[in-house]
Amino acid sequence: MTVISQQIEVLSEGRFNVINITDQVKQFVNASRIQNGQALVYFKHTTGAVIIGEHETGIMADMIDLFERITPTDYPYKHHLRAVDYNGHAHLRAAVMPTSVVVPVVQGILMLGTYQEILLIDDQVEQEPRQVILQVMGE
Amino acid sequence: MGETNCLFFWMGGLITPPLPNLLAGALAEMGKTRLNPYRFQSFQQHSEDLILGRLDGTAFCQALCDWALPGCSGVDLENRILAQAIVDDRILELIQGLPVRYARWVIVDLPSPWFLALKDRKKIIDCFSDEKVLLLSEAGLPHVMPDLLDTLADRARQPMSRCLLLAQNAHRTIQALNYGMPAAVITDASRLKRELILRNMIVQFDPMDRWSLSL
């Protein structure tokens, strides 16, 4: 079995920025020449997530509404008592979303459905470079 | 939600690469590979000032050079940015193929001299008549969002619900939707085509089409 990994840096504006990285993952899988196996996409931070979903504006707006109801951006989180940063909402949202996704690779193709996209959600309050690990394993 | 009459295409990110990518590419050519322009603390404010015409392209590039490449010329960076601004022909092809009942506008988020200097500018002009090119730098807006949305509906003489904003920047499309203007995030031509088909704006699947199968 072969395992190939790559770290990519994603330009992000933060503040629940939803970035479609499907094409980058497809390119990575294609370049690996692995025909059958799995591709892992892993977000290396504590204030965001990787999900599989439809990259549609209404869904993103609804997700933001949902998270604003359960983890409002403006709230006195205990995390803020440390006075290092003020992103308690982002940590809580990240805790209930996946940090990684795994997608099967069959005959060299990433097995995503018609509307399935690999979406990076970056909820950091500052604009920071975001690191994502791509790993494909198989043969 | 009523029938869509008017489509607004955001240039940066849809027709040309988005400004942060243009900058990252130009800076990489000048030796600053892997430099994320968002690390430039004032990037957001500078880019909003640039888009709205409060800062000219050369001054913007000089500010970036002073931060990232001390001693380098802002003019050199500016020229490299322009060279990176390649028009996506497949997007323009789709826009040209839209039925005439849809009014088509382009929102230009580059300074006016940059837009005039784009070597592929004619291709854009061929898609959008002169009066339907909205230069943000000349629109006199205090902020991009949500001020732009009222301007768009006014200029198009359409209720906001009859407009559709298509842009690569997810934040902007979400802001538009929350403000009452339908919007869709679009990252490339294949996805634009899919969105237009879903909205019944162009005809369904053509088996001979050379790139409809790419998704």
Chai-1 contact restraints between the chains, C-beta under 6 A:
chainA,res_idxA,chainB,res_idxB,connection_type,confidence,min_distance_angstrom,max_distance_angstrom,comment,restraint_id
A,L11,B,P20,contact,1.0,0.0,6.0,A-B,restraint_1
A,L11,B,N36,contact,1.0,0.0,6.0,A-B,restraint_2
A,V18,B,A170,contact,1.0,0.0,6.0,A-B,restraint_3
A,N20,B,T187,contact,1.0,0.0,6.0,A-B,restraint_4
A,H55,B,V185,contact,1.0,0.0,6.0,A-B,restraint_5
A,T57,B,T173,contact,1.0,0.0,6.0,A-B,restraint_6
A,T57,B,I174,contact,1.0,0.0,6.0,A-B,restraint_7
A,T57,B,L177,contact,1.0,0.0,6.0,A-B,restraint_8
A,T57,B,A183,contact,1.0,0.0,6.0,A-B,restraint_9
A,T57,B,A184,contact,1.0,0.0,6.0,A-B,restraint_10
A,T57,B,V185,contact,1.0,0.0,6.0,A-B,restraint_11
A,M60,B,A170,contact,1.0,0.0,6.0,A-B,restraint_12
A,M60,B,I174,contact,1.0,0.0,6.0,A-B,restraint_13
A,A61,B,I174,contact,1.0,0.0,6.0,A-B,restraint_14
A,A61,B,L177,contact,1.0,0.0,6.0,A-B,restraint_15
A,Q127,B,Y38,contact,1.0,0.0,6.0,A-B,restraint_16
A,P129,B,N36,contact,1.0,0.0,6.0,A-B,restraint_17
